[in-house]
């Protein structure tokens, strides 16, 4: 995935999901303040996306429908979305990655059927994702910062390294 950075960090009873605001087409920045983080289920579930925007919104709508179908069961909704995404002919072409978190679990969902729960509570997607994950892991190990603070700092590091990431950062938190 080229363009954007989304990061999720889980620590001390809270989970944060943050993203930068940059939208690019090819090598051109066309928007600097996009919101790539969404709260669903009355704020009990947070999502972030990287990839083709229209594809991501289509997937978010389907995920929200799955949350309504399986209320209070984010894991089941994530698995069912991944199954549909992989098997439905029209969905299979969608190019995006989703980060989905609730109070207890964090997932990375992909179109190849992956529903991955990280062992350390950190997920990064998009072109700046690996940089943000590296920074977050170091901050987790060497500081007592909160999940929200780590998310902001790690996204700031990614913005300094990745040309597809800017420092216009949005973070949502579930405590």
Secondary structure as UniProt FT lines:
FT   STRAND          5..11
FT   TURN            12..13
FT   STRAND          14..19
FT   STRAND          23..25
FT   TURN            26..27
FT   STRAND          28..31
FT   STRAND          37..40
FT   HELIX           41..43
FT   STRAND          45..51
FT   HELIX           53..69
FT   TURN            70..72
FT   HELIX           74..87
FT   TURN            89..90
FT   HELIX           91..93
FT   STRAND          96..101
FT   STRAND          106..110
FT   TURN            111..112
FT   STRAND          115..116
FT   STRAND          122..126
FT   TURN            127..128
FT   HELIX           129..142
FT   HELIX           147..161
FT   TURN            163..164
FT   STRAND          170..174
//
